[in-house]
Amino acid sequence: MKLLRFILLIICYLGFAPLISIFKGKNDNDFFFSHVRQSIILWTWLFLISLCISISILILTFLVLHFPDFYQNWDVELWFISITRKIFLCWLVFLLFGLGSAIYGSTRLLPFVAFWINKKWLFLISKGINIFLIIALISICSINIYVYFLLYPRENAPKVYVLYDNLDYLPQWIFNIGFFPIITTGCNIYGKGGVALRVIDKESFIEAVRNAEIIFVASHGMEEGMLSRKGVIKPEDIQKMEVNQNLKFVYLSACKTGAQKEMWEKAFRYAKILTYKRMTATFEHAWWFWKYGPKVIRREYKEE
C-alpha cells in the first residue's frame, strides 16, 4: 500500500494530480491529499509563469518590429532567455522540494501554497488549469505521434524541407507543432514522407536545395546570411550547391537577409524568394507558417 501511495505521489507531481484527486475516499489521510493539492498549485504556478512569459514575448515582438535598434543594442533577447531559464529553474526546485518532502513523509506545505489552498475559489480555478494542462499534454503527445507516422518510415522522397535552428536546446516536439500545418499539407500533396524536418547547417541545406520543391527556413540571421549551428550560410555558399530545377519557393525567416535578395535569387536561380530586409520576430514567422505555409504547398499563395 505504501508503494502504491509513493507511485501515486510521483504521478501527482508529474502533473496528474486532478485525476488522482477524483478517487478521494473517506479514509484517505491528510498527508497524501495535502500533497495532491500542493502539486496542483505548483503546476498552476507553471501555467501562470508560462502565461507571463508569453505576454513578455508579445512585448518583445513589438520591440523587434518597432524599436529594433533598442532591441539589438541592449541585447534584450539574451536577457530574456537568461531570466526565463532562471524562473523555470526556480519552479523546478519548488517541484522537486515538494516531491522530496512527500517522499520524506513531511506534511509541511511550501511557502504560499497554504494560502492558495485555503481560498476555495482559487483552488477550484487551479484544478481547472491543471485539467487544461493535462488535455494540452495529451494533445501535444497525439500531434507528435501523428507527425511521426506522417514522416517515418519514408514512402516518398521529401519535396518540402523545413530547416530550423533549435538553438541547441529546444526539443523536437516544439517544431513538430510549429510546422504541423506544413507537415500535414505537404504529406497530403506529396504523400507520406513528402516533408523533411532538418536542423539547419550546410549539410542539410545541400540536401534541401538538391531535392526540394519548397524550402522553409526558420533561423536567425543578419545581412551577410543565415545563422546555423556550423556557421553562417551565405548566398555564395548556395551558388556552389546543386540546385533542384523544380525548386519553386524559398522562405527565409532570418532577419535582414532581404538586404541581399538579388543575391539569394541568383543563388537559388529557379525559385521565388520571400525574405525580409528588417528585424523580424518569432511570433511573426509562426503566424506565417500556420496561415500561409500550407497555401504555398497547394500553390495558392499570393504575396500580400
C-alpha positions in Angstrom: 0.0 0.0 0.0 2.9 2.4 0.8 4.5 1.6 -2.5 1.2 2.5 -4.3 0.9 5.8 -2.4 4.6 6.5 -3.3 3.9 5.9 -7.0 0.7 8.0 -6.9 2.6 10.9 -5.3 5.1 10.8 -8.1 2.3 10.8 -10.7 0.7 13.8 -8.9 3.9 15.8 -9.0 4.3 14.9 -12.7 1.1 16.9 -13.3 -1.7 14.4 -13.0 -3.0 15.3 -9.5 -6.5 16.2 -10.7 -7.0 12.6 -11.9 -5.8 11.2 -8.6 -8.0 13.6 -6.5 -11.1 12.2 -8.2 -10.6 8.9 -6.2 -10.5 10.6 -2.8 -12.3 8.4 -0.2 -13.5 9.0 3.3 -10.5 7.2 4.9 -7.8 8.9 2.8 -5.3 10.6 5.1 -4.5 14.3 5.1 -0.8 13.7 4.3 -1.5 12.2 0.9 -4.1 14.7 -0.3 -2.2 17.7 1.1 0.5 16.8 -1.4 -2.1 16.2 -4.1 -3.4 19.7 -3.6 0.1 21.1 -3.3 1.1 19.6 -6.7 -2.0 21.1 -8.3 -0.9 24.6 -7.0 2.7 24.1 -8.3 1.5 23.2 -11.8 -0.8 26.2 -11.7 2.2 28.4 -11.0 3.9 26.9 -14.0 0.9 27.8 -16.2 0.9 31.4 -14.8 4.7 31.7 -15.4 4.2 30.5 -19.0 1.4 32.9 -19.5 3.5 35.8 -18.2 6.4 34.7 -20.5 4.1 34.6 -23.5 2.9 38.1 -22.8 6.5 39.2 -22.5 7.3 37.6 -25.8 4.5 39.6 -27.4 6.1 42.7 -25.9 9.4 41.7 -27.3 7.8 41.2 -30.7 6.6 44.8 -30.5 10.1 46.0 -29.7 11.6 44.0 -32.5 9.2 45.4 -35.1 9.1 49.0 -33.9 12.3 49.6 -31.9 14.9 47.3 -33.5 17.9 49.4 -32.5 16.9 49.3 -28.8 16.3 45.6 -29.1 19.8 44.9 -30.5 21.8 47.5 -28.6 20.6 46.2 -25.2 20.7 42.5 -26.0 17.1 42.2 -25.0 16.7 38.6 -26.3 19.8 37.4 -24.3 18.5 39.0 -21.1 15.0 37.5 -21.7 16.3 34.0 -22.3 18.6 34.2 -19.2 15.9 35.4 -16.9 13.3 32.9 -18.3 15.7 30.0 -17.7 16.2 31.1 -14.1 12.5 31.4 -13.5 11.8 27.9 -14.7 14.7 26.6 -12.7 13.2 28.1 -9.5 9.9 26.5 -10.3 11.6 23.1 -10.8 13.3 23.5 -7.4 9.9 24.1 -5.8 8.5 21.0 -7.5 11.4 18.8 -6.5 11.3 20.1 -3.0 7.6 19.3 -2.8 8.2 15.8 -4.1 11.1 15.3 -1.8 9.0 16.3 1.2 6.3 13.9 0.1 8.8 11.0 -0.1 10.3 12.0 3.3 6.8 12.0 4.8 6.5 15.6 5.7 3.1 17.3 5.8 4.6 20.8 5.8 3.5 22.8 2.8 5.7 25.0 0.7 5.6 28.8 1.1 2.4 30.5 -0.3 0.8 27.1 -1.1 -1.3 27.1 2.1 -2.8 30.5 1.2 -3.7 29.2 -2.3 -5.3 26.0 -1.0 -7.4 27.9 1.7 -9.0 30.0 -0.9 -11.6 27.6 -2.3 -12.4 29.6 -5.5 -8.6 29.9 -6.2 -8.1 26.2 -5.7 -11.0 25.4 -8.0 -9.5 27.6 -10.7 -6.2 25.8 -10.1 -7.8 22.4 -10.6 -9.4 23.7 -13.9 -6.0 24.9 -15.1 -4.4 21.5 -14.2 -7.1 19.7 -16.2 -6.4 22.1 -19.1 -2.7 21.3 -18.9 -3.4 17.5 -19.0 -5.6 18.0 -22.1 -2.9 20.1 -23.6 -0.3 17.4 -22.8 -2.4 14.7 -24.4 -2.9 16.9 -27.5 0.8 17.6 -27.8 1.6 13.9 -27.5 -1.1 12.9 -30.0 0.2 15.5 -32.5 3.7 14.4 -32.2 2.8 10.7 -32.7 0.7 11.6 -35.7 3.6 13.7 -37.1 6.0 10.8 -36.6 3.7 8.4 -38.6 3.5 11.1 -41.4 7.2 11.5 -41.7 8.5 7.9 -41.0 9.1 5.5 -42.5 9.5 7.4 -45.7 7.4 6.1 -48.6 8.3 9.1 -50.9 11.3 11.4 -51.4 10.8 14.6 -49.5 9.8 17.6 -51.6 9.1 20.0 -48.8 12.1 20.8 -46.5 11.8 22.7 -43.2 15.2 23.8 -41.9 15.2 25.2 -38.4 17.5 26.5 -35.7 16.9 24.6 -32.5 19.4 26.8 -30.6 21.0 23.5 -29.4 18.4 23.1 -26.6 14.9 23.3 -28.0 13.2 19.9 -28.2 11.9 18.4 -31.4 8.3 18.3 -30.3 8.1 22.2 -30.4 9.0 22.2 -34.1 6.6 19.3 -34.9 3.8 21.5 -33.5 5.1 24.8 -35.0 5.2 23.3 -38.5 2.2 21.0 -38.1 0.1 22.6 -40.9 3.0 22.4 -43.3 3.7 18.8 -42.4 0.1 17.6 -42.8 -0.4 19.6 -46.1 2.9 18.5 -47.5 2.2 14.8 -46.8 -1.3 15.2 -48.3 0.1 16.6 -51.5 3.4 14.6 -51.8 2.5 11.5 -49.9 3.8 10.1 -46.6 7.4 11.2 -46.1 7.0 14.0 -48.5 8.1 16.5 -45.8 11.5 16.6 -44.1 12.5 18.5 -40.9 16.2 19.2 -40.5 18.3 21.3 -38.1 19.9 24.0 -40.3 23.5 23.6 -41.3 25.4 23.4 -44.6 24.8 19.6 -45.0 21.0 19.9 -44.5 21.0 22.9 -46.9 22.8 20.8 -49.6 20.2 18.1 -49.2 17.3 20.5 -49.3 18.4 22.5 -52.4 19.2 19.3 -54.3 15.8 17.6 -53.7 13.2 20.2 -52.6 10.5 21.9 -54.5 9.7 24.1 -51.5 12.1 25.2 -48.6 11.0 26.9 -45.4 13.9 28.2 -43.3 13.3 29.2 -39.7 16.6 30.7 -38.3 18.2 33.8 -37.1 20.4 35.8 -39.4 21.9 39.1 -40.5 22.7 40.9 -43.7 25.6 38.5 -44.5 23.4 35.4 -44.3 21.6 32.8 -42.2 22.9 31.5 -38.9 23.4 27.8 -38.5 25.0 25.6 -35.8 28.1 25.4 -38.1 28.5 29.0 -39.1 26.8 31.5 -41.5 25.2 30.3 -44.7 25.7 32.9 -47.4 24.3 33.3 -51.0 27.7 32.3 -52.4 27.5 29.0 -50.5 24.3 28.2 -52.2 25.8 29.0 -55.6 28.3 26.2 -55.1 25.5 23.7 -54.4 23.4 21.6 -56.9 20.0 23.3 -57.0 16.9 21.3 -58.0 15.5 22.7 -61.2 12.0 22.1 -59.8 12.6 24.3 -56.7 9.7 26.8 -56.7 9.7 28.6 -53.4 12.1 29.5 -50.6 11.1 31.3 -47.4 13.9 32.8 -45.4 12.9 34.0 -41.9 16.4 35.3 -40.9 16.5 39.0 -40.1 17.9 41.4 -42.7 18.7 38.7 -45.3 16.5 40.7 -47.6 19.4 43.1 -48.0 20.9 40.6 -50.4 17.6 39.5 -52.0 19.1 39.7 -55.5 22.0 37.5 -54.5 19.7 34.9 -52.9 17.5 34.9 -56.1 20.6 34.4 -58.2 21.8 31.6 -55.9 18.5 29.7 -55.9 18.1 30.5 -59.6 14.7 28.9 -60.3 12.7 29.7 -57.1 10.6 32.6 -55.8 12.3 34.0 -52.7 10.5 35.5 -49.7 12.8 37.3 -47.3 13.0 40.4 -45.1 15.2 43.5 -45.0 14.2 44.3 -41.4 14.3 42.7 -38.0 11.6 40.1 -37.6 10.0 38.3 -34.7 9.4 34.6 -33.9 5.6 35.0 -33.5 5.5 36.8 -36.8 7.0 33.7 -38.6 5.0 31.2 -36.6 1.8 33.0 -37.8 3.1 33.0 -41.4 4.0 29.3 -41.3 0.5 28.4 -40.0 -1.5 30.7 -42.2 0.5 30.8 -45.5 2.8 27.8 -45.4 0.0 25.3 -46.5 -1.1 27.7 -49.2 2.4 27.8 -50.7 2.4 23.9 -50.8 -1.0 24.0 -52.5 0.2 26.6 -55.0 -2.5 29.1 -53.6 -0.2 31.6 -52.1 -0.2 35.2 -53.3 2.2 37.6 -51.7 0.4 40.4 -49.9 
